[in-house]
Amino acid sequence: MAKSKKILIIDGHPDPKSHCAQIAEEYEKGAQKGKFDIKKIDVRDLKFDPILHYRKASAQNLEKDLKDSQKMIKWADHIVVIFPIWWGHMPSLLKGFIDRAFTNGTVFELKKGKRIPTPLMNGKSIRVIYTQGAPRFYTRFVLRDSVWKSIKTNIFEFCGFSPVARTYIHDMHSRNEEAVGKFLRKIFDLGLNGQ
Ligand SMILES: Cc1cc2nc3c(=O)[nH]c(=O)nc-3n(C[C@H](O)[C@H](O)[C@H](O)COP(=O)(O)O)c2cc1C
């Protein structure tokens, strides 16, 4: 029998009462129904300093919660990371988690004589789910999708994740209960199918 896909859900919203937290729960419910092997990190509940104070991450003592998170990242076949867009990027808490936990030797490796680091996340896929206030046309025609291109290329492709899929939910401020229910059902299905 094929072994079950190992899925790590990372909820990067600082507020447990957010739509993103609901999305993370709904994905988890779907994945449970799909009988996947699941672990979850709620970044807001971790005890760690979200500021990297040095030019090298290794200069800063790694808190236990970050060590455990690194183990989970290595363990997973598929990662789902969820956050809202704040000022054109992820919230600083999640960015701080990435600065501190995505270290040399964990998600990439610096090798002597090589100008480009070696990715260590090859063979793992990732889905990025984000919410935003702006409408879709603004993303496409004004921003030229720069937010996504930056996050996808600079962080996840750099580490070797492939494919780097995305689901983004726009117009968050004008969605009524029915519209929220509709996208939550889509998120459940993503979990159910382990995507
Ligand atoms: C500090 C802050 C900055 C924001 N910046 C942006 C932005 O740059 N682009 C955008 O489309 N929406 C922006 N928003 C709107 C959020 O993306 C939106 O409120 C969120 O996605 C709703 O989902 P939630 O309930 O999970 O927070 C911002 C909201 C906050 C609080």
The ligand as an SDF file (V2000), in Angstrom:
LIG
                    3D

 31 33  0  0  0  0  0  0  0  0999 V2000
   -1.7890   46.0110    8.1570 C   0  0  0  0  0  0  0  0  0  0  0  0
   -2.6150   45.6100    6.9650 C   0  0  0  0  0  0  0  0  0  0  0  0
   -2.0940   45.7730    5.6890 C   0  0  0  0  0  0  0  0  0  0  0  0
   -2.8270   45.3560    4.5750 C   0  0  0  0  0  0  0  0  0  0  0  0
   -2.2540   45.4750    3.3370 N   0  0  0  0  0  0  0  0  0  0  0  0
   -2.9080   45.0090    2.2550 C   0  0  0  0  0  0  0  0  0  0  0  0
   -2.3000   45.0350    0.9640 C   0  0  0  0  0  0  0  0  0  0  0  0
   -1.1620   45.4480    0.7810 O   0  0  0  0  0  0  0  0  0  0  0  0
   -3.0150   44.5550   -0.0870 N   0  0  0  0  0  0  0  0  0  0  0  0
   -4.2810   44.0590    0.0560 C   0  0  0  0  0  0  0  0  0  0  0  0
   -4.8720   43.6360   -0.9360 O   0  0  0  0  0  0  0  0  0  0  0  0
   -4.8810   44.0060    1.2710 N   0  0  0  0  0  0  0  0  0  0  0  0
   -4.2310   44.4580    2.3760 C   0  0  0  0  0  0  0  0  0  0  0  0
   -4.8100   44.3700    3.6200 N   0  0  0  0  0  0  0  0  0  0  0  0
   -6.1300   43.7070    3.7490 C   0  0  0  0  0  0  0  0  0  0  0  0
   -5.9540   42.2530    4.1950 C   0  0  0  0  0  0  0  0  0  0  0  0
   -5.2530   41.5200    3.2210 O   0  0  0  0  0  0  0  0  0  0  0  0
   -7.2920   41.5990    4.5130 C   0  0  0  0  0  0  0  0  0  0  0  0
   -7.8710   42.3060    5.5810 O   0  0  0  0  0  0  0  0  0  0  0  0
   -7.1430   40.1390    4.8850 C   0  0  0  0  0  0  0  0  0  0  0  0
   -6.6590   39.4040    3.8070 O   0  0  0  0  0  0  0  0  0  0  0  0
   -8.4800   39.5400    5.3550 C   0  0  0  0  0  0  0  0  0  0  0  0
   -8.2740   38.2070    5.7950 O   0  0  0  0  0  0  0  0  0  0  0  0
   -8.2220   37.8230    7.3550 P   0  0  0  0  0  0  0  0  0  0  0  0
   -9.6200   37.9140    7.9050 O   0  0  0  0  0  0  0  0  0  0  0  0
   -7.6970   36.4340    7.4200 O   0  0  0  0  0  0  0  0  0  0  0  0
   -7.3100   38.8280    8.0430 O   0  0  0  0  0  0  0  0  0  0  0  0
   -4.1130   44.7920    4.7540 C   0  0  0  0  0  0  0  0  0  0  0  0
   -4.6370   44.6580    6.0470 C   0  0  0  0  0  0  0  0  0  0  0  0
   -3.9020   45.0320    7.1380 C   0  0  0  0  0  0  0  0  0  0  0  0
   -4.4750   44.8440    8.5350 C   0  0  0  0  0  0  0  0  0  0  0  0
  1  2  1  0
  2  3  1  0
  2 30  2  0
  3  4  2  0
  4  5  1  0
  4 28  1  0
  5  6  2  0
  6  7  1  0
  6 13  1  0
  7  8  2  0
  7  9  1  0
  9 10  1  0
 10 11  2  0
 10 12  1  0
 12 13  2  0
 13 14  1  0
 14 15  1  0
 14 28  1  0
 15 16  1  0
 16 17  1  0
 16 18  1  0
 18 19  1  0
 18 20  1  0
 20 21  1  0
 20 22  1  0
 22 23  1  0
 23 24  1  0
 24 25  2  0
 24 26  1  0
 24 27  1  0
 28 29  2  0
 29 30  1  0
 30 31  1  0
M  END
$$$$
